[in-house]
Amino acid sequence: MPYPTSGPATWFVTGASHGLGLELVQQLLRRGDNVAATTRSTERLIAALGSADTSRLLALRVNLADEKEVASAVAAAGDRFGGIDVVVNNAGYGLLGAVEEITDAEARELFDVQIFGAWNVLRAVLPGMRARRSGHVINISSILGLTTFPGWGAYCAAKYALEGLTGSLAAEVADFGVRVNLVEPGYLRTDFLRMHNLRLPSRVADGYDAIREMTDAHLAMPGTQLGDPAKAAAAIITIARDGTAPLHQILGSDSYTLATTAVEHLTTDIEAARQLAATTDIGQHA
């Protein structure tokens, strides 16, 4: 079944109290859609929405790493609005530091939100979507799910994992009428690079001066990013409404440039690897 046209759609949006998630919720409410929005603080979400009409909003305080809490939130959304049409896994934060510097606890906490939180949501919503043979999953990745920057190793690892999970999911649920997309934005002019969303490692190692400089540059970046979060949120709505976007939907000209460069580098590597690759086939000689 396509995106609803005879009445309001029902959206389930995570990470809804700031940044891209908040902008998306605001636009959906203005459209008259139903929105179940998860956050760690419903008070912060309601305050951020200001004078918006929240009669179609279900604000849910959820720890996405807690599978039972997620299942209860999805059930509450179903009780309030009926079946969920679109899920947007948007929750996340940045973690900026050298691979050597990131502790086990810091890496696991990041993955709890970026991967296991999204996975908990998917386990909760997919049975209903399969039963109705209708639904749309939109996972918010990043251009750092397609390329890598030094200092962003943990964040890239989480986004690469989300990309792999989503690609497999898309193939698994296509026959059930469930659409799946990845959204890969570049730099958006949100609060993502401010310290309440961007975390630094608890310890630093000597010698990573370039990463310290890059960290300082990113902390000075808010307000100068190229991407417009309102336009990005509108693009997500278009992806859901039209149903024609590719699996990998890049947002931002900066993201497009970085992605095409990454593809060129990967192609060069693959061609350079071809000769040795062929020698490992059975019956081939080195």
Secondary structure, DSSP 8 states (H G I E B T S, - for coil): --S-SSS--EEEESS-SSHHHHHHHHHHHHHT-EEEEEES-HHHHHHHHTTS--TTEEEEE--TT-HHHHHHHHHHHHHHHSS--EEEE----EE-B-GGG--HHHHHHHHIIIIIIHHHHHHHHHHHHHHHT-EEEEEE--GGGTS--TTBHHHHHHHHHHHHHHHHHHHHHGGGTEEEEEEEE--BSSSTTSTTTEE--SS--TT-HHHHHHHHHHHT-TT--SB-HHHHHHHHHHHHHH----SEEEESHHHHHHHHHHHHHHHHHHHHHHHHHHTTSTT---
